[in-house]
Amino acid sequence: MKTFKRAMEKTGGDLELRLNRFLFDYRVTPHVTTGVPPCELLMGRRIRTRFDLLKPSLVDRVVKTREVQARGHDKIPKVELKQNDHVYYILPCIS
């Protein structure tokens, strides 16, 4: 209750806005005992905050990695075989 009262005194604006801000901050802050925010325990996922906009998303990282892989793949020379070309094949050793 003390934490709630302090938060209400520190923030400005009308009562509803102050209450919503406090609840949002409380729900996204990891709990000391569990190390997990209450919103994650309740809904099974994290709520998006302003800080989520600062860190790069996983989708962006995957797209960039695919682009790098595609560039590397395109550098590999492609072998085109024609009919009647000689091809050497080494049989695997079966034991």
N, C-alpha and C positions, 0 to 999 in steps of 0.2 A: 504494500500500500504506500510505503514511503517513496518508492521509486516512481509510482504513478503520480503521486502528489507533486514531487519535484519536477517531473516532466510537464505537468500541467502548468506549473508556475513559470517555467523557463520559456515555453513556446508562446508565440503570439497568435492572434486570430480568434475566431469564434470557437466555442466549446466543441462543436462537432468536428471541425478541422483539427484541433489539437488532439482530440480523442483518436481520430483516424490515423494521424501521424504516429502517435504513441503505439497504437496497436500494430501498425505496419512494421515499425522498428522492432517491436518486441517479437513479432512472429518470424522475422528474418534473421534475428540474432541467435547464433548457436547457444544452446543451453550448456551450462558448465558441466553438468553430470554426464549427459549423453553425447555432447559435442555436435549435436544435430539441431537445427532450428525447428521450432514447433510446427511451422508450416510443412516441413518435409515429413515429419512424423504423421501429421494429419492427412495430407494429400498425396504423399509419396513422391513429391517433386519440390524443387525450390521455386520460390516466387522471383520473378525478374525484378531487379532493382536498377538504379542508375549506374551502379558499378558494372553491371553486366554489359553495358554499352561500351565500356572502356576496354575490356579484355576481348581479344578476337574470338569469334565463335568457332566451334568445331567444324561447321559446314565450310567456312572460309578456308580453314586449314586443309580440309580434305580436297577442296577444289584446287588449291595451289599445288598440293602434292601430286594430284593427277596430272596437272599441266606439266610439271617437271618430269614425271614418268613418261608422258607422251612425247616430250621433246627428246628424251633419252632413247626412247624406242624408235623414233623416226630416224635416228642417226645410224642404226644398225642396217648394214647393206642387205638388201633383199636378193636372194638367189632365185633366179628364174631358170627353170629346167625346161628343156624342149624334148620332144620325142626323139628317142635314140641317143640321148646323152648318156655317157658312162657315169655310173654312181657307185661309190664304194660303200659297202655296208659291213660293219664289224659285228659278228654275232656275239651276244652276251655269253659269258661262261656259266654253264649250268652245273652245279655240284650236287 
